[in-house]
Every structure is written in C-alpha cells, then in structure tokens.
C-alpha cells in the first residue's frame, strides 16, 4: 500500500460518513454500539474515494471509482495517515498518563512554559487551555483524550497559532484505541496507578497493559519517560523504557533525578539533579508535589533550563477543581475536588486531615453505568478517613441513583444518604461548625449532571457560592 499515493489523491480524512466529501478517505471503524461499515454506502454517496475496513471484513463494494483498503488495524492506520496528512504540529508535544493527576500535570506543564514565555497549551479534561486564552473549555473536546481525528486537527490549529509546547492527557481508552499513535512525543509522564475504568478494561491487568502501551509501542526510542519511583509499577515501567532505549527521568522520594526530601504542608524541599530547592508553593497536598515534579521532568525533557523552571515553580496555581478552596467562612473551609476513584478520594482525605482542626466532612457519589466495583471501596475509605460522610449522586446516568447510593452505604455505616446533589451540598454546609472542613468530591470543574439521558447544568462551585449568601 502506497500511503503517499493515497495522501496525494485525497481531499480529506473522515470516520463520520456525514462529514465525507468528494475524494475523501472514509474509515469504517467498529464501535461498541455500532459499526462504521453500516455507513459505507452513505460515505460513497457523499464522494468517498477510499474506504478503509478491517482485513477480516466481508464487505464487498463494487464501484469502479471507489477503492477498498483492508488493513490489520484500522484505528492505528487512521492515526498513521492523519499524522502524515496533518504534518505541521507544535515541536514540543508531551503526554501524561496514569490513574490520577493527569489534569494537574498537563496544567502545571502549560503554566511552566507560559511563565517562561513559551506559547503553550494543555489538552484534556478541562478542555483546551492556552497562553492567549484563544480556546474556551466549553468549546473544547469533552473526552480526556479526543479522537485521533480531532486531536490531529487541533494540534495543527495550535501550530498555526504559533504554539510550540503542548501537553495532553493520555487516557487508557485513548492509548488502547490508538488515538495518540504517531504524534512524535518528546516525553511521556506516568503519575500513578489504581483502580478505575474496569467497566471498560474488565481487569486491573488489562487496564495497566493499556497504560503501559504508551511506553512499549507509542513513545519512540531516544525520547523521555518521566516516571514516579514510589509506585509499585515503577520497575516494569522503567524496564520497558530501558528495553526500548527510552531515557528515564525519575521523580519521587526514591528518585535520583527529581527527589522529594521533605513534603510537609509547611515546607517542600526537593533535590533536582543534585541541587536542593526549597519551595514555597500555596498548593496543598503531597500528591500535588508529585504532580509538579512530573511536570518539571517533562519541561526538562523539552530542554527548558532547570534553573529557570525552578525559579517560577512557586508561581504555579492548582488546576480548576483540584483540591480548590471554594469557600472559607466563620472558620470553616469548603474544598471541591475531582476525586472519583478510591485512591484519589483517599489521598484527598488524608491531605485535608493533616490540616483539619475540627471535623472532616466528605460529600461524594459514584457514576452510573461505570466501574461499579469502586462504589464499596470508596464508601469504605470515606467511612475510615472522614468524621462525617454524605452520600449523594454523581452522574447516575440511566442507572437507579438510589441503588448506587445503597451500594456505597453498604460499606459506609457512618454515611448519611441525601437524594439530589444540591440538597446534599446544602445539608453538608448546614452541618459545618467552626474549624470544620468539607470536601465535595467527584465532579471538580464539571458544570453538569448526567441524569437519565439528560445533561443538566449543575456546578458544585455555584451551589457552594449560593449557600446562604448572607454568610460572610
């Protein structure tokens, strides 16, 4: 198959038949609910010149002006041909994967580059954030990792705006589905690993295998991996990188490159390639220090001067909805955090416990039609680590909200069930006393609830701000 010949004879690439125009190449991809093969006739009617299908497909197209291309992996081939069709991309692209912390790391990387006067952007859960605010989160892709088609178009657009440094979140779905293949990453960071997305990957082993693929197949030899030495998976990640001649930058308490010497909330001290730095960050939590070090490693991999990077670290701000202080009044504090996995909820509660002088309250729920195994785990963690627990709704989707709550409460004896997230937030804030802390977990920056088939506007931040406006 002559890819260059194909590229020279097409006017566009599509995986949606409705968007196909004359002389396009159409990828008939298989999905979970439907198959792109059902839309081949529509694509041909709209002017498709090539149709890409799986090599095992029995589809038969008999039109002289249309050529069928059978390939072993249509999704991977899509990323390959997109990378060649949309050639002009920012020079320094990095990715971050792991269960928790991806959003914070890409956001910190973008801030570092911006503070050092490089035009930069981050792509992920918060949408697209760039140095000149040219993109609004509401108009950005909604997935942690956009489709390969969206992503290549977006990177080309960023390049046209003279953006040179980009960090993107690499979800396990995105890696597994080849959405980020052939993007020529300068470096990839790995944060941590714990249970999530088992509704999709089925087992922890398969989930980790999906994550590992970014190092075993996607990242090219000679590039950089920024790895957390303090997680159980470090050895296999490190060995995988060494086997492929990928250079490793270590971070963590055991690291030789970016080492944590002290991580008390009152003092952060790190050794960066032999030089000791004391940090005076206003960002809360040891887990955020790990995220900051990962972003520093990515910046160094892109040849940003170490001294310059370290000089601006204290100016970094936490990403939206990441252990963000939403309100402080009468000696009471309300934090909002995106924690929606057992490990992230545990980390947030342990972090706040260190500074809480009164009672620690937590409000959370679990998503419907998602990894149900997390529900009991999160209930148990909340029961163990918080003084008061309010169990409510968090995107129940088409699952029974009461049933989800009961699955959590089964492992959380101290939990108080409150139907409706707005009611739960009001109840939780009503019950705060002086020196108490409340963390509202699960949604973070999100401004919606998914109930049934409806997407309803809802913001934890707005509910907190609107609570008893007479309180100063």
Secondary structure, DSSP 4 states (H G I P E B T S, - for coil): --HHHHHHT-SEEESSGGG--TTEEEE--B-SS-BGGGGHHHHHHTTEEEEEEETT-------TT-EEEEES-HHHHHHHHHHHHS----SEEEEEESSS-HHHHHHHHHHHHHHTT--EEEEETTEEEETT--S-GGGS-SSSS--HHHHHHHHHHHHHTT--EEEEE--HHHHHTTTTTT---SEEEE----S--HHHH-SHHHHHHHHHHIIIIISPTTSEEEEETTSTTHHHHHHHHHHTT-EEEEEETT-SSEEEEEEETTEEEEEETTEEEEE------HHHHHHHHHHHHHHHHTT--HHHHHHHGGG--PPTTSSEEEEEETTEEEEEE---SHHHHHHHHHHHHTT-SS-EEEEE---TTS-THHHHHHHHHHHHH-SEEEE--S--BTS-HHHHHHHHHTT-TTEEE-SSHHHHHHHHHHT--TT-EEEEES-TT--EEEETTEEEE--HHHHHHHTTTT--
